[in-house]
Amino acid sequence: MKKKYIILFLLTAFSIFAKAQELTKVKNPPVLMEGLVGSRGFSYQLVADKKFQSLPRLGYYGVVNFQTDWGESKIGDYMLQGHLTYTIVKGLNAEAGFFANPVDGIRPSAGLIYTYGNPEVFILANPRFDIAKNPNAELFALAEYKPKLTEKLNLYTKIQGLYCHNLGYDFHSRSYLWLRAGLTIKEFSFGLAGNIDFYGPAKHNENNLGIFLLVNLF
């Protein structure tokens, strides 16, 4: 009888522990993958922001984006980054990792990530800087507004901006303003898009106007 009670106790304890683990499981946001076909060429962006299940204060934040021009075989405009993140307080993370672009190559990088979200609004702000000689300092920010129109349909709007300044030489390095307006059905958002990009100290301007498709990969 004692063995039966011990086994029953262990099974009950294990069940309670398993349920507690489920309740504390980290709810990671989806990976965001977006493509734009426009007047200048094809633009692509992928954003991943995930926490480790076993160490929920630690995570990974990665962004890949590039812009191709019609008729060009090489990609001359890209930005890649990968950072380990650590939660300071809810909504605020420190980050450290790498950042790469075609002008400066790959550099060590550090910064902060602030996020706020609810079913209708999402805000992200990400100031960061290079840990290198003649470093770039930049501020990346975006805001989404996606109110419900019907049970299955939402309005989708987004404004995304970046400003990057080279501190060593004191000049504008890169900036952009990206705008989106469309609809969301389930995990798909689509509509009209505009990318307004500026390059180098002279702030050379290139625009890409077209249509976009954004997919949430759960």
Number of C-alpha atoms within 10 A of each C-alpha: 6 7 8 9 10 11 12 12 12 12 12 12 12 12 12 12 12 11 12 11 12 10 10 10 13 16 11 15 13 15 15 17 18 18 19 24 18 20 14 17 17 17 20 18 18 17 17 17 17 20 20 13 15 9 10 16 16 17 19 17 18 18 16 16 17 17 20 18 17 11 8 9 8 8 11 14 15 17 18 18 19 19 21 19 24 20 18 11 10 10 12 18 20 19 24 21 19 18 23 18 15 12 12 11 10 15 18 17 22 19 19 19 20 17 16 13 12 9 9 13 14 15 17 17 19 19 18 21 22 23 17 11 9 13 19 24 20 20 17 17 18 18 17 18 18 20 16 15 11 8 7 9 15 19 18 20 22 18 16 18 18 19 17 21 20 19 17 12 12 12 15 18 21 19 20 18 17 18 16 22 20 18 20 22 13 10 12 14 22 22 17 18 21 20 22 15 18 20 16 16 14 10 14 10 12 12 17 21 18 18 18 22 20 19 18 15 12 9
